[in-house]
Each structure stands twice: as C-alpha cells, then as structure tokens.
Amino acid sequence: MNNNSTTKARLTHIRLTAILAKVLGAEWACFRLTKTVKRSLLTEGHGIPIGLVVAGANRNDMKLVRETIESIVAERPEPTSEQPQGMCLDKGYDFQEVRDVLAEFGFTAHIRARGEEAQAIKR
C-alpha cells in the first residue's frame, strides 16, 4: 500500500467515524477514534464472569459500577440478613457514590480505603 492510498484510507475512516458519530452520538465516536477500551468485569465468588461493560478508556472505574451491576445476566437471589451478598472492590472505588449504588442493589460493600495499604506498609 503506497502513501497516497494509506492517506485515503485514513480519511475514509475519519469521515465514516464522523457520520456514525452523528447517528450514534459523540460518545461512540470518541470510543472508536481512541481504539482503547476499559472492561469492567464482575465475577461471582469462584471467578466466573456474570457481568461486563465495555467503555472508553477515559471513563473512571467508579462511574461504571451501576452499569456493570445492571449487566448481570443471571438472576440474583434476594440478599437477606442470613445470606448477605458482598461486593469486594479495591481502593479506586472508595467513594460514597459507589457505596450508595451498592446499597441500592443490596450488596454489602467491602472496599479497601485509600491510604490503608500505605499505612500497613509503614508499620
């Protein structure tokens, strides 16, 4: 492929992306142009995937919590006080907004606090 045809192919891709952005929305265009993605994967206790959301890499992990929980394909049993359902997350999810979403869906939040690991290392 020579330089001229490579340039034409890139311009065609950009034009096609611009057209699709008008039809599907700007968020889709940003996703396509960057070609980088973030996968928010939810697994059950044994590591079997039960929910997945794919978004642009520029999205913050905490903003994907609701979408990821809503993507669960299996029917969840109702959590009870005898059998609560926990959600273990790392310190990147240590925000009140995340805790509120988890409570809304009936999960008990187990989130490592920011700075907790650094304090443990200092000891």
C-alpha positions in Angstrom: 0.0 0.0 0.0 1.6 3.3 -1.0 1.5 6.5 1.0 -1.4 8.1 -1.0 -3.7 5.1 -0.6 -2.9 5.0 3.2 -3.9 8.6 3.5 -7.1 8.0 1.6 -7.9 5.0 3.9 -7.3 7.2 7.0 -9.5 10.0 5.6 -12.3 7.5 4.8 -12.1 6.1 8.3 -12.3 9.6 9.8 -15.3 10.5 7.5 -17.1 7.3 8.4 -16.5 7.9 12.1 -17.9 11.4 11.8 -21.0 10.1 10.0 -21.5 7.4 12.7 -20.9 10.0 15.4 -23.9 12.0 14.1 -26.1 8.9 14.0 -24.9 7.1 17.2 -23.7 10.0 19.3 -20.4 11.6 20.1 -19.5 9.1 22.9 -19.4 6.4 20.3 -17.1 8.4 18.1 -14.7 9.1 20.9 -14.7 5.3 21.7 -13.9 4.4 18.0 -11.2 7.1 17.5 -9.2 6.2 20.5 -9.4 2.4 20.0 -8.7 1.9 23.6 -11.2 0.3 25.9 -11.8 -0.4 29.5 -13.6 -3.6 30.5 -15.5 -3.6 33.8 -15.9 -7.3 34.6 -18.0 -8.6 37.5 -17.4 -12.2 38.7 -19.1 -14.4 41.2 -17.1 -15.9 44.2 -15.4 -18.5 42.1 -14.3 -16.1 39.4 -17.0 -16.9 36.8 -17.9 -13.7 34.9 -21.5 -12.7 35.4 -21.5 -9.1 34.1 -19.5 -7.0 31.7 -19.4 -3.4 30.5 -17.1 -2.1 27.8 -16.4 1.7 27.8 -13.8 4.1 26.6 -10.5 4.0 28.5 -11.1 7.6 29.6 -14.0 6.6 31.9 -13.3 6.4 35.6 -13.8 2.9 37.1 -16.2 4.2 39.7 -18.6 5.6 37.0 -19.0 2.1 35.6 -20.3 0.4 38.8 -24.0 0.9 38.1 -23.8 -0.2 34.5 -21.7 -3.3 35.5 -24.2 -4.4 38.1 -27.1 -3.8 35.7 -25.3 -6.0 33.1 -25.6 -9.1 35.3 -27.2 -11.8 33.1 -28.1 -14.4 35.7 -31.0 -13.8 38.1 -29.6 -12.8 41.5 -31.2 -14.2 44.7 -32.5 -11.6 47.1 -29.9 -10.8 49.7 -31.1 -11.4 53.3 -29.5 -10.8 56.7 -28.7 -14.5 56.9 -27.2 -14.6 53.4 -25.9 -11.1 52.5 -24.2 -10.5 49.2 -20.9 -8.9 49.4 -19.0 -6.8 46.8 -15.2 -6.6 47.1 -13.6 -3.6 45.4 -10.2 -2.0 45.5 -9.3 1.5 46.8 -10.2 3.0 43.4 -13.8 2.6 44.3 -13.6 4.2 47.7 -16.3 6.8 47.1 -19.7 7.4 48.8 -21.4 7.3 45.3 -20.2 3.7 44.9 -21.3 2.7 48.3 -24.7 4.2 47.6 -25.1 2.3 44.3 -24.0 -1.0 46.1 -26.6 -0.4 48.9 -29.3 0.3 46.3 -28.7 -3.1 44.7 -28.5 -4.9 48.1 -24.7 -5.5 48.2 -22.6 -5.2 51.3 -19.6 -3.1 50.4 -16.1 -4.4 51.1 -13.9 -1.6 49.8 -10.2 -1.1 50.8 -9.9 2.5 52.0 -7.5 4.9 50.2 -4.3 5.1 52.2 -4.9 1.8 54.1 -2.3 -0.2 52.2 0.4 2.6 52.6 -0.3 2.7 56.4 0.1 -1.1 56.7 3.4 -0.9 54.8 4.8 1.8 57.1 4.2 -0.4 60.2 
